[in-house]
Structures are given as structure tokens and as C-alpha cells.
Amino acid sequence: MAVDELKPSVAVVDDKFRPTLPLLRLSADVNAMSIIAGSGSPEGVVEARITRLYMDTAGVAGAILYIKKTNDVAGNRKNGWILV
């Protein structure tokens, strides 16, 4: 996933100060790269796209960080997390 670059010549708000499509896309890209945090394993619980990271705030040593490796398992986007 690549973050689109905003060029100086591209408006980020319209004449009514609403965000333009390039700004909305950039915001979505940045949000998609943030780490998801929660208590417990994300497997079967947290829906995400491939490459998202999840930190288990209640995790014990060796079971804290997960990565979404598979987009879905049998059509379920909440599955496909692996412990890293």
C-alpha cells in the first residue's frame, strides 16, 4: 500500500472548506497504516486488510504483535492473523 503524495498545486479543501478527494484518500491511507490495539487475539474478532498490525494490550511476552497475513479465510475477513 502506498500513500499518495499531495502536490502543492492540488487543493486540499474546496471553496466551502470541505476536504477534497486527494485529502480524503491520503487520510484513508494514513489511517490504514496505523496499528490496531485491543485486548486479546484479533483472530476471528478484528476485521482488517492484509498488512495491518494489531497490538494485544493484554498480551504476555511473545504474544503481543500480530499481522494480517491472509485477506480472508473462507470469506471471513476477521480471520487470517498470525503472531509475529
Backbone torsions as a table, in degrees:
resi	resn	phi	psi	omega
1	MET	NA	130.6	-179.7
2	ALA	-114.1	142.2	176.4
3	VAL	-86.2	126.1	176.9
4	ASP	-66.9	143.4	179.2
5	GLU	-91.4	135.1	173.7
6	LEU	-88.2	126.4	179.6
7	LYS	-92.4	148.2	-178.8
8	PRO	-56.9	-26.2	-177.7
9	SER	-83.1	-5.5	-177.7
10	VAL	-98.2	126.2	178.6
11	ALA	-70.0	138.8	178.3
12	VAL	-100.0	-14.0	173.3
13	VAL	-135.4	154.0	178.5
14	ASP	-89.6	-171.1	-176.3
15	ASP	-67.9	-11.9	175.7
16	LYS	-107.0	16.5	177.8
17	PHE	62.9	28.9	173.4
18	ARG	-93.1	146.0	-179.9
19	PRO	-63.3	140.9	178.3
20	THR	-86.5	169.3	-178.9
21	LEU	-57.6	-44.0	178.2
22	PRO	-58.5	-39.9	178.6
23	LEU	-68.5	-40.2	178.1
24	LEU	-63.4	-40.2	178.0
25	ARG	-65.1	-43.8	178.3
26	LEU	-61.2	-44.5	179.2
27	SER	-60.3	-42.3	178.7
28	ALA	-65.1	-40.6	178.7
29	ASP	-63.1	-45.2	179.9
30	VAL	-64.2	-43.8	178.5
31	ASN	-61.7	-37.9	-178.5
32	ALA	-67.9	-17.2	179.9
33	MET	-94.8	-6.5	-178.8
34	SER	-71.9	156.6	179.1
35	ILE	-84.2	131.4	175.9
36	ILE	-82.3	137.1	178.1
37	ALA	-122.4	142.6	178.0
38	GLY	-169.3	175.5	-178.6
39	SER	-102.7	120.4	-179.8
40	GLY	98.1	173.4	179.8
41	SER	-65.8	141.6	178.0
42	PRO	-80.3	-15.5	-174.7
43	GLU	-57.4	122.8	179.1
44	GLY	78.3	2.3	-175.6
45	VAL	-122.6	-43.4	-172.9
46	VAL	-107.5	123.1	177.3
47	GLU	-87.9	134.3	179.7
48	ALA	-161.3	166.5	175.3
49	ARG	-86.8	162.4	176.9
50	ILE	-54.8	144.9	177.8
51	THR	85.0	-8.1	178.5
52	ARG	-68.0	146.4	177.7
53	LEU	-105.5	148.0	178.8
54	TYR	-134.0	130.2	176.9
55	MET	-109.7	124.8	177.7
56	ASP	-84.2	108.2	-177.0
57	THR	-69.8	-17.2	178.2
58	ALA	-104.3	7.5	-174.3
59	GLY	-65.9	155.0	174.4
60	VAL	-99.6	166.2	-179.7
61	ALA	-50.9	129.0	179.6
62	GLY	90.3	-4.1	179.5
63	ALA	-139.1	58.4	-175.2
64	ILE	-118.4	-41.3	-173.3
65	LEU	-113.5	131.6	178.8
66	TYR	-122.8	153.8	173.7
67	ILE	-127.9	142.7	178.2
68	LYS	-81.8	108.1	-174.6
69	LYS	-96.7	-34.1	-177.9
70	THR	-118.1	132.9	-176.7
71	ASN	-58.5	-44.6	175.6
72	ASP	-156.7	158.7	176.0
73	VAL	-121.7	115.3	-177.7
74	ALA	55.0	38.4	177.7
75	GLY	83.3	1.0	-178.8
76	ASN	-101.6	111.3	-178.7
77	ARG	-75.9	-2.1	176.6
78	LYS	-87.4	-8.1	178.0
79	ASN	-105.3	162.6	177.9
80	GLY	110.7	12.6	177.3
81	TRP	-86.0	143.1	173.5
82	ILE	-129.4	147.8	177.6
83	LEU	-78.5	132.3	178.4
84	VAL	-115.1	NA	NA
